Amino acid sequence: MLEILGIIAGNILSLPGILGLALGMTTRSFPLGCGMGAFIGMLSTLIFVGFGFAAIEPLELVIAVVIGIMAGALGTLIRRYGATV
C-alpha cells in the first residue's frame, strides 16, 4: 500500500504532474490537454526505465498515465476558467 502511495505522490511531483499541468495550460481543448498529459506520463516512465520496454511495470505506467491525464485536464480548466477575472 505504501509503495502505491509513493508511486502516486512521485508522479504528481514529477514530470507527469508538473509538465502535464503546464502542457494542459497551453490549450483550451480537453481531449488535447488530456492526450498531452497521457503522452508525458508514458514518456516519463520510459525515460526513467532507460527505454527498456521489458523493465516497465504495468502499474507504474497506468498510474503515470492517469496522473498525466488528470494534470492535463486541470491545466485546461485553469486555462479556460482561471483567466476570467
Secondary structure as GFF3:
##gff-version 3
##sequence-region A 1 85
A	DSSP	alpha_helix	2	13	.	.	.	ID=ss1
A	DSSP	alpha_helix	15	24	.	.	.	ID=ss2
A	DSSP	alpha_helix	30	48	.	.	.	ID=ss3
A	DSSP	three_ten_helix	53	55	.	.	.	ID=ss4
A	DSSP	alpha_helix	58	81	.	.	.	ID=ss5
###
